[in-house]
């Protein structure tokens, strides 16, 4: 796990070593163990290393072939790298390290991009061919490891995080045309970002740049829908799922440094800790966020399971004034606006874990792949979906339950496709009407494209369409959160539920393998779930949450920003220019529950702007 950065000058001007070093060192948190900088005429390749496999200096990057032709900077892990030793040795390759980076270099030299489907892991890398003057950029199937890039008439630049592109010389500015999507969905999808000129690499894609710095190809090497269609029929889904999940956990325990588990007390992370114990791994440790006295607290469950499985339990309370410092730091680490608002907590937990481990396993991805969110239940059964649609005819003052009120607002617009697009939203058309924002662009092309793709592969099931869309878009926001918050503490985060064999296989299964009853996640509940204690299996699903509606008014630093956020320059841009922020703030103070969703969004967008542009 590392950070990569590089650029290619279009004019042929020699690459600047100081500029390369400045870009690369901006990513110090991603790799504090070693740094490497390589200038190859008009090309610069930089690397910050977090040592996980082969801790010796021989595994430092950039890597280059013995002939000097090929050069590689790599961020991520190839978990099945040892499988390639026999065939590469048979072809005459000799190994000087025990790192997966050397294996990847030789595989690219021998097979080129044809080898990508054989790799099991997460990765983002740049591969330079000095003889052909060709640069290849590649990202893993689900975008777990990031690449951002920018291009103009002078250069191509790329990096693991946007902050390194700004060090290259790109001006940090807001792309006003994406503010609508950012506000409504809390995230800018596809290649676009909130920053002008900064583009996000698409998952499962590669780029080929050739001499003259011309983009020759930007190609999808993996498509989930096509891969699922081509998957061999799974005869026994439950048996297959359990076997694949256990092997995924086993692969993700490969490490030359200590490995821990981020444990919430929920089904997913508990399954991972249980799998580690069942597979015979020792020296297990769990890392848990405690919320003593708060209804969302699951620390007792996490601690009990840890004791049962002989794992060292570490629980931490990360609230109060410390939370503000971590919030500020998480904004700087993330670069883009926060979507999930829990980043500070995860960053704080990662910092504590770093004192003992360098790798953390997490249950992220299970809800998107297996179907475990409460919000997905609305699409679980067609008759239930039709029944709930009658909510829009019930007068609002008759509906007292807060969840039903939210459902009524969600279903107010009568288009099923729009319901799928906005299923993970906190804001709805109802909120936009109240704010007087009636002409926003809330149908971004990338989201529509991925929904149409979902309908193509799963034409008969709205639930499957929703899951597919979650895997294409919402999962990306979680991958971003996990990557930045853990790498911000120099921790590698691994997600067993995102093993490509598991994700592809699950998507190939028939609809009857998916149920939203109870906790959902039929495959997990009927395999590993059955082997977990009842207090885990039967516990109501609780998501990680922070009572921001209280903290805006109770924590002095947040209260100060809240009272003065109408002064933010952000609210002079685009859609925000039409809002009466002062009135919105005063209305919130009278009733902190009503209109909380859009007040929270306005607060965090303006707070992000303050930290990003004034720090």
C-alpha positions in Angstrom: 0.0 0.0 0.0 1.6 3.2 -1.1 1.2 6.5 -2.9 2.1 7.1 -6.5 2.6 10.3 -8.5 4.0 11.2 -11.9 3.9 13.4 -14.9 4.9 13.6 -18.6 5.8 16.9 -20.2 4.3 17.3 -23.7 7.0 19.8 -24.9 9.8 17.3 -24.3 11.1 19.6 -21.6 13.1 17.5 -19.0 11.1 16.5 -16.0 11.8 18.6 -12.9 13.1 16.5 -10.0 12.1 19.1 -7.4 8.5 19.2 -8.7 8.4 15.4 -8.7 9.7 15.2 -5.2 7.2 17.8 -4.0 4.3 16.0 -5.6 5.4 12.6 -4.2 6.1 13.9 -0.7 2.7 15.4 -0.5 1.6 11.8 -0.2 3.9 11.1 2.7 1.0 9.7 4.9 0.4 7.0 2.3 4.0 5.7 2.6 6.2 7.0 5.4 8.6 4.0 5.2 10.5 4.9 2.0 10.5 7.3 -1.0 11.6 6.9 -4.6 11.9 9.4 -7.4 12.9 8.6 -10.9 13.4 11.1 -13.8 13.4 9.6 -17.3 14.0 12.5 -19.7 10.6 14.2 -19.8 8.9 11.7 -17.5 8.8 11.7 -13.7 7.7 8.7 -11.6 7.4 9.1 -7.8 6.6 6.6 -5.0 5.9 6.7 -1.3 6.1 3.3 0.4 4.2 1.7 3.2 6.0 -1.6 3.7 3.7 -4.6 3.9 5.4 -7.4 2.0 9.2 -7.8 2.0 10.2 -5.0 4.4 13.8 -4.7 3.0 15.0 -1.8 1.0 15.3 -4.0 -2.0 11.5 -3.8 -2.4 11.5 0.0 -2.5 10.0 1.6 -5.7 10.2 2.6 -8.5 11.0 -0.9 -9.8 12.9 -1.3 -13.1 13.8 -4.2 -15.2 17.4 -5.3 -15.3 17.7 -4.1 -18.9 16.5 -0.6 -17.8 13.6 -0.6 -20.3 10.6 -1.1 -18.0 9.7 1.0 -14.9 6.8 0.5 -12.4 5.3 2.4 -9.6 2.5 0.4 -7.8 0.0 1.1 -5.1 -1.9 -1.9 -3.7 -1.6 -5.6 -3.2 -1.7 -8.6 -5.5 -2.9 -11.2 -3.0 -2.3 -14.2 -5.3 1.2 -13.1 -6.4 2.8 -16.3 -5.2 0.7 -18.3 -7.7 2.8 -16.8 -10.5 6.2 -17.9 -9.2 6.4 -21.3 -11.0 5.4 -20.0 -14.4 7.7 -16.9 -14.2 10.6 -19.0 -13.0 9.9 -21.4 -15.9 10.2 -18.5 -18.3 13.6 -17.5 -16.9 12.8 -14.8 -14.5 14.8 -14.6 -11.3 13.6 -12.9 -8.1 15.5 -10.5 -5.9 12.7 -9.8 -3.5 9.6 -11.5 -2.0 7.4 -8.6 -2.9 4.3 -8.6 -5.2 5.6 -5.6 -7.0 8.4 -7.6 -8.6 5.9 -10.2 -9.7 3.7 -7.6 -11.2 6.6 -6.1 -13.1 7.5 -9.4 -14.6 3.9 -10.2 -15.5 3.6 -7.0 -17.3 6.8 -7.5 -19.2 5.8 -11.0 -20.2 2.1 -10.7 -20.9 1.3 -7.0 -21.0 -2.3 -6.0 -20.1 -3.6 -9.4 -20.9 -2.6 -10.5 -17.4 -5.0 -8.1 -15.6 -7.9 -10.6 -15.3 -5.6 -13.0 -13.5 -4.8 -10.6 -10.7 -6.6 -10.9 -7.4 -6.2 -7.7 -5.4 -6.6 -4.0 -5.4 -4.1 -1.8 -7.3 -3.3 1.4 -9.1 -0.1 1.5 -11.0 1.9 3.3 -13.7 4.0 1.2 -16.1 6.5 3.0 -18.3 8.2 1.5 -21.4 11.3 3.6 -22.1 11.9 1.9 -25.5 8.4 2.6 -26.9 7.9 5.7 -24.8 4.6 4.4 -23.6 2.9 5.0 -20.3 0.1 2.7 -19.0 -2.1 3.6 -16.1 -4.3 0.9 -14.5 -6.9 0.7 -11.8 -8.4 -2.3 -10.1 -11.9 -3.7 -10.8 -13.8 -1.7 -8.1 -11.7 1.4 -7.8 -10.4 0.5 -4.3 -7.0 2.1 -4.9 -7.3 5.6 -6.4 -5.8 7.4 -9.3 -6.6 11.1 -10.2 -5.3 12.7 -13.3 -5.2 16.0 -15.2 -4.1 17.0 -18.7 -3.6 20.2 -20.5 -1.6 21.5 -23.4 1.7 21.3 -21.4 1.5 18.0 -19.5 -0.2 14.9 -18.2 0.0 14.4 -14.4 -1.4 11.7 -12.2 -1.4 10.8 -8.5 -3.1 8.8 -5.7 -4.8 12.0 -4.4 -5.7 15.4 -5.9 -3.4 17.2 -3.5 -0.4 16.0 -5.3 -1.7 17.4 -8.6 -2.0 20.8 -7.0 1.6 20.5 -6.0 2.5 20.0 -9.6 0.9 23.4 -10.4 -2.7 22.8 -11.1 -4.8 25.6 -9.6 -7.2 24.4 -6.9 -10.6 25.7 -8.0 -14.2 24.5 -7.7 -15.9 23.1 -10.8 -19.2 24.9 -10.5 -21.0 22.7 -13.0 -20.8 19.8 -10.6 -22.1 21.6 -7.5 -25.7 20.4 -8.2 -24.7 16.7 -8.1 -22.5 17.3 -5.1 -25.3 18.9 -3.1 -28.1 16.5 -4.1 -26.1 13.2 -4.0 -23.3 14.3 -1.7 -20.8 13.0 -4.3 -19.7 13.7 -7.8 -19.9 10.5 -9.8 -17.8 9.0 -12.6 -14.7 10.7 -13.9 -15.7 14.1 -12.6 -14.7 15.7 -9.3 -15.5 18.9 -7.6 -12.2 20.4 -8.7 -11.6 22.0 -12.0 -9.3 19.9 -14.2 -9.1 16.9 -11.8 -10.5 13.7 -13.1 -11.1 10.4 -11.3 -9.9 7.2 -12.9 -12.8 4.9 -13.8 -12.7 1.5 -12.0 -11.6 -1.5 -14.0 -10.0 0.7 -16.7 -6.6 1.3 -18.2 -5.1 4.1 -20.2 -2.4 3.9 -22.8 -0.4 7.1 -23.5 2.2 7.2 -26.2 4.9 9.5 -27.4 3.7 12.9 -27.8 1.6 12.3 -24.7 -1.4 11.3 -26.7 -4.1 9.2 -25.1 -4.3 6.2 -27.4 -6.7 4.1 -25.4 -9.0 4.5 -22.3 -10.5 1.0 -22.0 -12.5 -1.0 -19.6 -10.7 -4.3 -18.9 -13.4 -5.4 -16.4 -17.1 -5.0 -16.6 -19.1 -6.6 -13.7 -22.2 -7.3 -15.7 -20.3 -9.1 -18.5 -18.2 -11.0 -16.0 -21.3 -12.1 -14.1 -22.9 -13.3 -17.4 -19.8 -15.3 -18.3 -19.5 -16.9 -14.8 -20.0 -20.6 -14.7 -23.3 -21.7 -13.1 -22.9 -22.1 -9.3 -24.6 -25.3 -8.3 -24.6 -24.8 -4.6 -24.7 -21.0 -3.8 -24.4 -21.4 0.0 -21.5 -23.8 -0.1 -19.7 -21.8 -2.8 -20.2 -18.5 -0.9 -18.8 -19.8 2.3 -15.8 -21.4 0.6 -15.0 -18.2 -1.4 -15.5 -15.9 1.5 -13.1 -17.9 3.7 -10.5 -18.0 1.0 -10.9 -14.3 0.5 -10.1 -13.7 4.2 -7.2 -16.1 4.0 -5.6 -14.3 1.1 -6.0 -10.9 2.9 -4.1 -12.2 5.9 -0.9 -12.4 3.8 1.4 -9.8 5.3 4.9 -9.3 6.8 3.4 -6.8 9.3 0.7 -7.2 12.0 -2.9 -7.4 10.8 -6.0 -6.3 12.7 -9.7 -6.1 12.1 -11.9 -3.0 12.2 -14.8 -4.5 14.2 -18.2 -2.8 14.6 -20.2 -5.6 16.2 -22.3 -6.0 13.1 -22.6 -9.1 10.9 -20.0 -8.2 8.3 -16.9 -7.4 10.4 -17.9 -10.1 12.9 -17.9 -12.6 10.0 -14.3 -11.6 9.1 -13.0 -12.0 12.7 -14.8 -15.3 13.0 -13.2 -16.5 9.6 -9.7 -15.5 10.8 -10.2 -17.6 14.0 -11.8 -20.5 12.0 -8.8 -20.5 9.6 -6.4 -20.9 12.5 -4.8 -17.4 12.5 -3.4 -16.3 15.9 -2.5 -13.0 17.5 -5.8 -11.6 16.3 -6.9 -8.0 17.3 -10.1 -6.0 16.9 -10.4 -2.3 16.7 -13.7 -0.8 17.7 -15.4 2.6 18.1 -17.3 3.0 21.4 -20.3 5.3 21.9 -21.1 4.7 25.5 -24.5 6.1 26.4 -25.4 6.6 22.7 -28.1 4.4 21.1 -25.8 3.5 18.3 -23.2 1.9 20.6 -22.3 -1.7 19.7 -19.0 -1.9 21.6 -20.4 -4.6 24.1 -21.1 -6.9 21.2 -17.6 -6.3 19.6 -15.9 -6.9 23.0 -17.8 -10.1 23.7 -17.1 -11.6 20.3 -13.4 -10.6 20.6 -13.2 -12.5 23.9 -14.9 -15.6 22.5 -12.5 -15.7 19.5 -9.4 -14.9 21.6 -8.8 -11.6 19.8 -7.3 -8.6 21.7 -10.1 -6.0 21.9 -9.3 -2.3 21.5 -12.2 0.1 22.0 -12.0 3.9 21.7 -14.3 6.8 22.4 -13.6 9.5 19.7 -16.0 12.3 20.4 -16.1 15.9 21.7 -13.3 18.4 20.8 -11.1 15.7 19.5 -13.7 15.0 16.9 -13.3 18.5 15.5 -9.5 18.1 15.0 -10.1 14.7 13.3 -12.8 16.2 11.1 -10.4 18.9 10.0 -7.7 16.4 9.3 -10.0 14.1 7.5 -11.1 16.9 5.1 -7.4 17.6 4.3 -6.7 13.9 3.8 -9.7 13.4 1.6 -9.4 16.5 -0.6 -13.0 16.1 -1.9 -16.1 16.9 0.3 -17.0 14.3 2.8 -20.0 12.2 1.9 -20.5 9.9 4.9 -19.6 12.4 7.7 -17.9 9.6 9.8 -14.4 10.0 8.3 -13.0 11.7 11.4 -14.0 8.7 13.5 -12.4 6.2 11.2 -9.3 8.3 10.9 -9.1 8.5 14.7 -9.5 4.7 15.0 -6.9 4.1 12.4 -4.4 6.3 14.2 -5.0 4.3 17.4 -4.6 1.0 15.5 -1.4 2.2 13.8 0.3 1.9 17.2 0.0 -1.9 16.9 -0.8 -2.9 13.3 -0.2 -1.7 9.8 -3.1 -3.6 8.1 -6.8 -3.5 9.0 -9.5 -5.7 7.5 -13.0 -4.2 7.2 -16.5 -5.5 6.3 -17.1 -2.7 3.8 -18.8 -3.7 0.6 -21.0 -6.5 2.0 -24.2 -4.4 2.0 -23.7 -3.3 -1.6 -22.8 -6.8 -2.8 -25.2 -8.9 -0.7 -28.0 -6.5 0.0 -28.0 -5.4 3.7 -29.1 -1.8 3.8 -32.4 -0.9 5.3 -33.0 1.5 2.4 -32.8 -1.4 0.0 -35.8 -3.1 1.5 -38.2 -0.8 -0.4 -37.1 -2.7 -3.6 -37.1 -6.1 -1.9 -40.5 -7.2 -3.0 -42.6 -5.7 -5.8 -45.9 -5.8 -3.9 -44.2 -4.0 -1.0 -42.9 -1.4 -3.4 -46.3 -0.9 -4.8 -47.9 -0.7 -1.4 -45.4 1.9 -0.1 -46.1 4.1 -3.2 -49.5 4.8 -1.7 -47.7 6.8 1.0 -47.5 9.8 -1.4 -51.3 10.1 -1.2 -51.3 10.3 2.6 -51.3 13.9 3.9 -48.0 14.7 5.5 -49.4 15.7 8.8 -51.0 12.3 9.2 -47.6 10.5 9.0 -45.9 10.6 12.4 -43.2 8.0 12.0 -40.0 9.6 10.8 -38.9 6.7 8.6 -42.3 6.7 6.9 -42.1 10.4 6.4 -38.7 9.9 4.7 -40.2 7.2 2.5 -43.1 9.4 1.5 -40.7 12.1 0.4 -38.5 9.6 -1.4 -41.5 8.1 -3.3 -43.1 11.5 -4.0 -41.8 11.5 -7.6 -43.5 8.6 -9.4 -40.6 7.3 -11.5 -39.2 3.9 -10.4 -35.9 4.6 -12.1 -35.5 7.8 -10.1 -36.3 5.9 -7.0 -33.3 3.6 -7.7 -31.1 6.5 -8.6 -31.8 8.3 -5.3 -32.1 5.3 -3.0 -28.9 6.3 -1.1 -29.9 9.9 -0.9 -30.4 12.0 2.2 -32.1 14.8 0.2 -35.2 14.4 -2.0 -37.2 16.5 -4.4 -39.3 17.6 -1.4 -36.2 19.2 0.1 -35.3 21.0 -3.1 -38.8 22.4 -3.4 -38.6 23.8 0.2 -35.3 25.4 -0.7 -36.7 26.9 -3.9 -34.2 24.9 -6.0 -36.3 23.7 -8.8 -33.9 23.6 -11.7 -30.9 21.6 -10.6 -29.2 19.1 -12.7 -30.0 16.0 -10.7 -29.7 13.4 -13.5 -25.9 13.2 -14.2 -25.1 11.2 -17.2 -22.8 8.7 -15.5 -25.5 7.7 -13.0 -28.0 7.3 -15.8 -25.5 5.2 -17.8 -24.9 2.9 -14.9 -28.6 2.5 -14.2 -29.3 1.6 -17.8 -26.5 -0.9 -17.5 -28.1 -2.4 -14.4 -31.5 -2.7 -16.2 -29.7 -4.5 -19.1 -28.2 -7.2 -16.8 -31.1 -7.5 -14.3 -34.3 -6.5 -16.3 -36.7 -8.3 -14.0 -35.6 -7.2 -10.5 -35.5 -3.7 -9.2 -33.6 -4.9 -6.2 -30.8 -6.4 -8.4 -30.7 -3.2 -10.4 -30.3 -1.2 -7.2 -27.6 -3.5 -5.9 -25.7 -3.2 -9.2 -26.0 0.6 -9.1 -24.8 0.6 -5.5 -21.8 -1.5 -6.5 -21.0 0.9 -9.4 -21.4 4.2 -7.6 -22.2 4.2 -3.9 -19.4 1.6 -3.2 -16.9 4.0 -4.8 -17.7 6.6 -2.1 -17.0 4.0 0.6 -13.8 2.9 -1.1 -12.7 6.5 -1.1 -13.6 7.0 2.6 -11.8 3.8 3.6 -8.7 4.5 1.6 -8.2 8.1 2.8 -9.1 7.6 6.4 -6.8 4.6 6.8 -4.0 5.8 4.6 -4.2 9.1 6.5 -2.9 7.1 9.4 -0.5 5.0 7.2 -2.7 1.9 7.5 -3.6 -0.5 4.7 -7.3 -1.3 4.6 -8.4 -4.6 3.0 -12.0 -5.6 2.1 -12.6 -9.4 1.9 -16.2 -8.8 0.6 -14.7 -7.2 -2.5 -12.7 -10.2 -3.7 -13.6 -10.2 -7.4 -14.4 -13.9 -7.3 -17.0 -13.2 -4.6 -18.5 -10.1 -6.2 -18.7 -11.6 -9.7 -20.1 -14.9 -8.5 -22.8 -13.3 -6.3 -23.9 -11.2 -9.3 -24.3 -14.4 -11.4 -26.7 -15.9 -8.9 -30.5 -16.0 -9.4 -32.9 -13.6 -7.6 -33.9 -16.1 -5.0 -30.5 -15.8 -3.4 -31.3 -12.3 -2.4 -33.8 -11.4 0.4 -34.2 -8.1 2.2 -36.1 -9.8 5.1 -34.5 -9.3 8.5 -30.9 -8.2 8.1 -30.9 -9.2 4.4 -27.7 -10.6 3.1 -29.2 -14.1 2.6 -26.0 -15.7 1.6 -24.1 -14.5 4.6 -26.8 -15.0 7.1 -27.3 -18.7 6.0 -23.6 -19.6 6.0 -21.1 -17.7 8.3 -24.0 -16.0 10.1 -25.3 -19.3 11.4 -22.0 -19.9 13.1 -21.9 -16.6 14.9 -23.3 -16.1 18.4 -27.0 -15.2 18.7 -26.2 -11.7 20.1 -24.5 -10.9 16.7 -26.8 -12.8 14.4 -30.0 -11.4 16.0 -28.9 -7.9 16.7 -30.6 -5.1 14.8 -28.5 -3.6 12.1 -27.0 -0.2 13.3 -25.0 2.0 11.0 -22.1 4.2 12.1 -23.6 7.6 12.9 -22.8 10.8 14.7 -25.4 13.1 16.2 -24.3 16.2 14.2 -27.6 18.0 14.8 -26.6 18.3 18.5 -22.9 18.9 17.8 -23.6 21.9 15.5 -25.0 23.7 18.5 -23.0 22.2 21.4 -19.4 22.1 20.2 -18.0 25.6 20.2 -15.9 25.3 17.1 -18.8 23.8 15.1 -21.3 26.3 16.6 -19.0 29.2 15.5 -18.9 28.0 11.9 -22.6 27.2 12.0 -23.5 30.7 13.1 -21.3 32.3 10.5 -21.5 29.9 7.6 -23.7 32.4 5.6 -20.5 34.3 5.1 -18.8 31.4 3.3 -17.7 32.3 -0.3 -19.0 28.9 -1.3 -22.5 30.3 -1.0 -21.8 32.9 -3.7 -21.3 30.1 -6.2 -23.9 28.3 -8.4 -27.0 27.0 -6.8 -25.9 28.1 -3.3 -26.2 31.8 -4.4 -30.0 31.4 -4.4 -30.3 30.2 -0.7 -31.0 32.3 2.3 -28.5 30.6 4.6 -29.1 32.8 7.6 -32.8 32.0 7.6 -32.0 28.3 7.2 -29.7 28.4 10.2 -32.3 30.2 12.3 -35.0 27.8 11.3 -32.8 24.9 12.3 -32.1 26.3 15.7 -35.8 26.5 16.4 -36.3 22.8 15.2 -33.0 20.9 14.8 -34.8 17.8 13.6 -36.8 19.3 10.8 -34.7 20.0 7.6 -31.7 18.4 9.2 -30.6 16.6 6.0 -30.1 19.7 3.9 -28.7 21.7 6.8 -26.1 19.0 7.4 -25.2 19.0 3.7 -24.9 22.8 3.7 -22.8 22.8 6.9 -20.4 20.2 5.7 -19.9 21.7 2.2 -19.2 25.1 3.7 -17.0 23.6 6.4 -15.1 21.6 3.8 -14.6 24.8 1.8 -13.2 26.7 4.8 -10.7 23.9 5.6 -9.6 23.2 2.0 -9.3 26.8 0.8 -8.2 28.6 4.0 -5.8 26.1 5.5 
